[in-house]
Amino acid sequence: MTGSSASRPGRSAVAGRVEMGVEGDGADNEYRISWLASFPKSGNTWTRILLTNLMATEPLDEETFAALPGSISSNRPGFDALTGLPSSDLTDDEIDLARPGLYRQLAAEADRHLFVKVHDGYHDCGDGRPLFPAEVSKGAVYLVRHPYDVAVSYASHQGHGDFDRAVKQINNPDHIMAGGAKSQLRQRTLGWKGHYRSWTSQHAIPVLVVRYEDMLTDTRKALASIADFLDLEEKNDPQRIAAAVERSSFEILRTREDRVGFSERPEKARRFFRSGRAGDGLAMLSERQRNAIWDVNGDVMEELGYDR
């Protein structure tokens, strides 16, 4: 954040600009927002690629792949451009107040289906309003993955490879991604369990829960269920679904990332698309680390059918 309060807009100025997205903006647009919500490293980007390939008339070329269409709810440049507010001059709490208006504006200007990646837990923006307005939301596809595997993948994604650190992040209800003057806005994940509970216990936005492991086992079936939930035209086209799955295989994604890069790969990470497998956590985490995850998240893990 920039230093003195004198260099920042006053709270009255911020409050005035927050109202850029008045109640109801975007609600009448047929292209509402489909949220792809997940704790980090749970298959969110893969799902967005599957949906992009499903709706594309031709396979994604390498340039399009490198800068995948769509957005993430915490996109800082997008916030600045749509709100006209300099996010670097605002506190994280002030930014949260403006985010519901941002999403109304995004929905109002949409001329196509919007799939927006979300790593925030479902919570209010600080004044009682939900961060994600239901009136411009088509639904939320909630992607969940075994937390043992999340820990391994998250440690690699952050570039430190420290499983103990990743376990603490998964277990921490106050875990925050980004925050401060970085490329993304603050994302309050609420921890692995809190993230899941926050999205599945709210009733304002319809939610479809999809386990990452089920996507791996039968990707066509999982994609078809997502397309049906979001009422996409392609939901009744098994050939389009099969083609989208074929174009979105991990082998293809890894090869393309090696060749042309991928815009969502963190600077510290060796690659974005690592293995995509299920079961790495059981093999790579110690018994102590697995027990630490289970002690905090065991009730939700049992609910989802995840083994200890």
Secondary structure, 3 states (H helix, E strand, C coil): CCCCHHHCCCHHHHHHHHCCCCCCCCCCCCCCEEEEEECCCCCHHHHHHHHHHHHCCCCCCHHHHHCCCCEECCEHHHHHHHHCCCHHHCCHHHHHHHHHHHHHHHHHCCCCCEEEEECCCCCECCCCCECCCHHHEEEEEEEECCHHHHHHHHHHHCCCCCHHHHHHHHHCCCCEECCCCCCECCEECCHHHHHHHHHHHCCCCCEEEEEHHHHHHCHHHHHHHHHHHCCCHHHHCHHHHHHHHHHCCHHHHHHHHHHHCCCCCCCCCCCCCCCCCCCHHHHHCCHHHHHHHHHHHHHHHHHCCCCC
